[in-house]
């Protein structure tokens, strides 16, 4: 086998090529474990604490193996970092030629057909819309990849992007007049030829679904599959293997019918009229599901007369459109696609409404102007076992947060990985000297009415001691909003509230401020990297147990009860521990970082399960005294003064 110490050692290739590279025994050991798994075509669960250097630890043995490797990530940000930053460094350090490719879902690529026919058809005409449209048009004339991430001045959340990108529903495939120049097709061709392919979890499951159904494949066969951010893998699978139909798909269909009618069937205005009727029915169904934002079991509303009536209206309009579009389809491929989509959406609605299978849960979610109807499988271990066997590949699952009290039972059970090798490497960071864990005394129980107010009150002296430079992480949007309303009168630091601007912009503004306080919920608990003194304090309001009102969680817990398991011990507790580890992981991101973790929940010491959380956290010094927090930050200021 290749001697990996030649790469990771003190005089190794990485030390020669990377300025400031520090050899880490844990990184070398993980690389050797990955190498062994690839050689044996076995499964490895590898937990590597922050700072281990796990990306190089799996990339380098994968590349020197000479095998075809797929690397799957949980986020597009990590995909881009791997392909544009990490792989070029590895290529230069190893001086080994290999072909790498990046592949994202089709809605991340410019669709030339929709660019030509849809952009601006249904957009507003504000200055911002006009400027964004011009940016997209300029970029479209020069891009070679079509990856919309290249357009920095148009946010990913812009409503213009769905107009110029395609989905599985609206793609015309080989019938498209722009097929020869199609960016997703070009990206897939490169992917099929690559030795190292970087994708995301959704694509990995999409490929399996196609292969399992006998409809072909999205990805090449691989000798090894690396699943990074593996703590998200089972949840992504549950989303993908389920069914979801919502107002977005229905309204996009209506919009595309209007566009295609104007292009190819101007003498059939009734098509646009029927599309408008579908939009009206969708809007009325949203209202029938209640004014407030909701996430509940479908059984709560399925027998309500108004809900039943409005769903029937939506189905009726889809039937009208399908009947009208079938003969119109001969006039253009776009109209033919709209006809097929109308029939597919109608079939999906019938599938959702008629389905009462016990191994899945039906639920709905509403937002301010939209809704979704969902069916989610309650476990995916059986389906993954088929995927696992069929692939014939080595599988490496890695993340900084896979174990609970140093055991991997929860993660392994979620995927049915009974025979996997497991390893855990602690972070090389000196948590005992770099950090302090503060659990304030005299906090009320989290169920108390004014708990969030108590969190804010306890946080104020800590924020003053840290001079801002803090994340406040909440387990609910409601708690975050309460804190956002209480803080302005108590601290003078700039506040950055999740939702007030795009996530990336908010993070950049926080870093630039140097003394900011960022308030966030779930999306800021993981995948966020702020190194240096700009983030020196992380405050967490309570232990992140999932909401007991969540319909998917409730259905899973009921299933576990029926199987004779403890729902709390086998699911709720380990899930919360892994979520907490992610939040705590925001604090120390480099060997030079220092900071205070403040966890406000008194259940850490008042409940027996608190020990499970404590045993799963880094080895920080602990205190219940505010004076020690103030002394910690005073030492930092004195150290900087020296």
C-alpha positions, -999 to 999 in steps of 0.1 A, spaced: 0 0 0 10 36 -6 29 50 25 7 79 36 33 92 60 51 105 28 21 129 24 11 136 60 44 135 78 65 164 91 86 164 59 58 151 37 43 165 5 17 186 23 43 202 46 63 210 15 34 225 -4 11 240 22 24 270 42 16 266 79 7 229 76 9 210 109 12 172 109 -16 156 130 -14 120 141 -52 118 139 -52 129 103 -27 102 93 -46 75 112 -79 85 96 -62 85 61 -49 50 68 -83 38 79 -99 52 47 -71 35 26 -79 2 43 -116 5 37 -111 13 0 -87 -17 -3 -111 -41 15 -143 -26 -1 -157 -23 34 -177 3 53 -161 28 76 -178 53 100 -151 79 108 -158 107 133 -131 134 131 -133 164 155 -129 199 142 -93 206 131 -85 170 123 -83 177 86 -107 151 75 -111 164 40 -75 157 31 -77 125 52 -102 110 28 -93 127 -5 -56 117 -6 -60 79 0 -89 80 -24 -68 96 -51 -36 75 -46 -57 43 -47 -63 49 -84 -99 39 -80 -130 58 -92 -144 77 -62 -176 97 -56 -176 123 -28 -210 132 -16 -216 163 6 -246 177 25 -243 213 12 -234 231 -20 -210 252 -1 -189 222 8 -192 209 -28 -177 242 -41 -150 242 -14 -139 206 -22 -138 211 -60 -124 247 -62 -101 248 -32 -92 214 -17 -88 193 -49 -64 218 -66 -42 217 -34 -42 179 -34 -34 178 -71 -4 201 -67 8 184 -35 7 149 -49 17 158 -85 -6 129 -96 -28 135 -126 -65 127 -121 -97 139 -137 -121 156 -113 -157 168 -119 -183 187 -100 -220 178 -105 -250 196 -89 -287 192 -93 -301 206 -126 -317 236 -109 -282 249 -102 -274 253 -139 -286 279 -164 -313 265 -188 -308 281 -222 -343 273 -233 -359 290 -203 -334 319 -205 -346 326 -240 -383 323 -233 -391 328 -196 -368 355 -181 -389 385 -172 -422 371 -184 -436 370 -149 -410 391 -130 -416 424 -113 -401 455 -127 -384 471 -97 -349 485 -101 -335 454 -83 -353 430 -106 -341 448 -137 -305 450 -125 -306 413 -116 -320 403 -150 -292 423 -167 -266 406 -145 -279 372 -155 -280 381 -192 -244 394 -191 -232 362 -173 -252 339 -197 -232 353 -226 -198 343 -212 -203 313 -188 -187 280 -197 -202 260 -168 -237 275 -164 -233 271 -126 -255 299 -111 -231 301 -81 -209 322 -104 -233 351 -103 -223 367 -70 -246 398 -73 -279 379 -77 -287 360 -45 -296 323 -46 -330 331 -31 -339 355 -60 -372 346 -77 -355 351 -111 -335 319 -108 -364 295 -112 -373 313 -144 -339 305 -160 -332 271 -144 -350 238 -150 -364 211 -128 -371 174 -134 -407 185 -140 -401 212 -167 -369 199 -184 -376 191 -221 -348 165 -222 -336 154 -256 -365 172 -272 -352 206 -262 -340 227 -291 -309 237 -269 -300 201 -259 -267 202 -277 -255 231 -256 -273 221 -223 -252 229 -193 -266 201 -170 -259 176 -199 -223 188 -203 -218 186 -165 -231 150 -165 -208 140 -194 -178 153 -174 -191 134 -143 -193 101 -162 -156 105 -173 -143 116 -139 -121 96 -115 -131 119 -86 -166 132 -87 -180 157 -62 -218 156 -57 -244 160 -29 -265 136 -10 -297 144 -31 -279 134 -63 -266 102 -47 -302 92 -38 -316 103 -71 -291 81 -89 -301 51 -67 -338 58 -74 -332 57 -111 -312 25 -110 -337 8 -87 -366 17 -110 -346 5 -141 -346 40 -157 -309 44 -162 -284 63 -141 -272 98 -132 -238 88 -119 -210 64 -130 -204 33 -110 -177 39 -83 -152 18 -64 -155 40 -33 -182 64 -20 -173 90 6 -202 105 24 -191 138 41 -214 156 65 -228 121 70 -249 132 100 -273 146 74 -274 116 51 -304 96 66 -325 127 68 -318 136 32 -327 101 22 -361 103 40 -369 136 21 -358 121 -12 -375 88 -9 -408 104 1 -433 124 -18 -437 162 -18 -462 182 -39 -467 219 -32 -478 253 -44 -444 260 -59 -447 231 -85 -483 240 -92 -477 277 -97 -446 270 -118 -467 248 -141 -492 276 -145 -465 301 -153 -449 277 -179 -483 272 -195 -487 310 -199 -452 312 -214 -456 283 -239 -491 295 -249 -477 330 -258 -449 313 -278 -467 285 -296 -505 288 -292 -515 325 -293 -549 314 -308 -557 294 -276 -560 320 -249 -582 295 -229 -549 278 -219 -537 309 -201 -571 314 -185 -571 278 -172 -536 283 -158 -548 314 -140 -577 294 -126 -552 268 -113 -532 296 -95 -565 308 -79 -574 273 -67 -539 269 -53 -541 302 -34 -575 293 -20 -562 259 -8 -534 277 10 -560 298 28 -581 267 36 -551 252 54 -551 281 79 -538 316 82 -508 308 104 -476 289 95 -482 252 104 -465 219 103 -489 191 112 -501 156 104 -524 155 74 -550 137 95 -556 170 114 -572 186 83 -580 159 57 -617 157 68 -622 195 69 -649 204 43 -631 235 30 -598 217 26 -615 188 8 -633 213 -15 -602 233 -24 -581 202 -31 -609 190 -54 -608 223 -72 -570 220 -77 -575 185 -91 -603 197 -113 -581 224 -128 -553 200 -134 -577 177 -153 -590 206 -174 -554 216 -182 -544 180 -190 -573 176 -214 -567 210 -231 -529 205 -233 -530 170 -248 -541 182 -283 -521 214 -280 -489 195 -273 -483 188 -310 -476 226 -314 -445 227 -293 -424 205 -270 -430 230 -242 -467 225 -244 -463 188 -246 -442 189 -214 -468 210 -196 -494 183 -205 -473 155 -191 -466 176 -159 -504 182 -154 -510 145 -155 -481 137 -132 -491 163 -106 -527 150 -107 -514 114 -102 -491 125 -73 -521 143 -56 -542 111 -59 -513 91 -46 -509 114 -16 -546 115 -8 -552 78 -12 -522 66 7 -525 54 43 -494 31 44 -481 25 79 -444 28 71 -447 65 61 -463 96 76 -484 122 57 -481 158 68 -484 193 55 -466 225 60 -477 261 53 -457 293 50 -469 329 45 -479 324 8 -472 287 1 -477 251 12 -465 216 7 -481 182 11 -456 155 21 -452 118 26 -421 108 45 -408 72 51 -403 65 88 -370 46 83 -346 42 54 -323 15 67 -339 -12 45 -337 9 14 -301 19 21 -292 -18 26 -303 -25 -10 -283 6 -22 -253 -5 -2 -253 -41 -15 -260 -31 -51 -231 -6 -53 -204 -31 -45 -183 -1 -34 -164 8 -2 -184 33 18 -167 59 41 -191 80 63 -175 110 80 -185 140 100 -174 158 132 -206 146 149 -216 110 145 -212 95 180 -232 98 212 -211 92 243 -185 79 220 -208 52 206 -221 50 170 -252 29 176 -277 56 166 -260 65 133 -253 29 123 -289 18 131 -303 47 110 -286 32 79 -286 -5 89 -248 -6 91 -243 -35 114 -209 -46 101 -192 -12 96 -158 -4 112 -160 26 135 -133 51 146 -133 84 164 -105 110 165 -108 139 189 -101 174 178 -64 184 181 -74 217 195 -66 224 231 -101 229 244 -90 230 281 -70 261 275 -88 276 245 -123 275 258 -146 277 289 -180 261 293 -204 283 313 -237 269 327 -254 299 345 -269 291 378 -306 298 388 -320 294 353 -357 284 352 -369 252 335 -371 256 297 -409 251 299 -412 283 320 -433 311 303 -405 337 304 -376 313 298 -362 332 268 -363 365 287 -342 347 314 -318 335 287 -313 371 275 -309 384 310 -282 359 318 -265 365 284 -261 403 288 -232 403 312 -215 376 291 -220 397 259 -205 427 277 -175 407 288 -169 392 254 -175 427 238 -201 412 214 -184 388 190 -211 362 197 -235 337 182 -268 333 200 -283 300 188 -319 292 194 -340 261 191 -370 280 177 -378 310 156 -401 323 182 -374 323 209 -350 341 185 -376 368 177 -383 373 215 -345 377 221 -342 401 191 -369 423 206 -353 424 241 -316 429 232 -315 463 215 -323 481 248 -296 461 267 -265 460 245 -249 485 221 -233 459 198 -246 455 162 -272 428 160 -276 405 130 -309 386 129 -314 355 108 -338 363 80 -330 400 78 -307 393 48 -293 362 30 -272 339 52 -239 346 34 -244 384 35 -253 382 72 -222 362 80 -199 386 61 -215 416 78 -210 399 112 -173 392 104 -167 428 93 -183 443 123 -158 426 147 -182 431 177 -215 418 164 -241 395 179 -257 371 155 -290 355 164 -299 323 145 -318 291 145 -312 257 129 -293 268 97 -266 285 119 -260 255 141 -239 238 114 -219 245 83 -208 280 95 -171 287 98 -161 320 115 -124 318 125 -105 343 147 -117 368 174 -148 379 155 -166 349 170 -155 344 207 -187 333 223 -215 309 215 -247 311 235 -272 282 232 -307 287 247 -316 251 254 -309 215 245 -320 210 209 -347 183 213 -369 183 182 -404 199 187 -428 173 202 -455 187 178 -435 177 147 -457 151 128 -427 132 114 -411 129 148 -443 118 164 -449 91 138 -413 78 143 -417 77 180 -450 58 178 -433 32 155 -404 28 179 -429 22 208 -447 -5 188 -413 -21 181 -406 -22 219 -379 4 218 -376 35 240 -384 65 218 -365 89 240 -333 68 245 -331 54 209 -341 85 189 -349 118 207 -318 118 229 -291 108 204 -306 132 178 -305 161 202 -269 152 213 -257 153 177 -275 186 170 -259 201 202 -224 190 191 -229 208 158 -239 240 176 -209 238 200 -187 231 170 -191 267 158 -169 281 187 -134 268 181 -125 266 144 -87 269 146 -57 263 169 -56 301 176 -93 306 185 -104 312 221 -140 314 234 -167 308 258 -196 284 253 -227 294 273 -254 267 275 -284 280 294 -304 248 299 -305 236 336 -315 201 325 -278 195 319 -274 190 356 -310 184 368 -318 155 346 -301 121 344 -297 124 306 -277 156 310 -246 134 316 -250 120 280 -248 155 266 -218 164 288 -200 132 279 -204 140 242 -189 175 243 -152 185 240 -131 185 272 -137 221 282 -132 236 316 -166 241 332 -180 268 355 -212 281 369 -196 314 379 -199 346 358 -167 359 374 -147 331 357 -162 341 323 -153 377 329 -118 366 339 -114 345 308 -121 375 285 -99 398 306 -70 373 301 -77 375 263 -75 413 264 -43 413 284 -28 387 261 -36 410 231 -21 440 249 12 422 254 
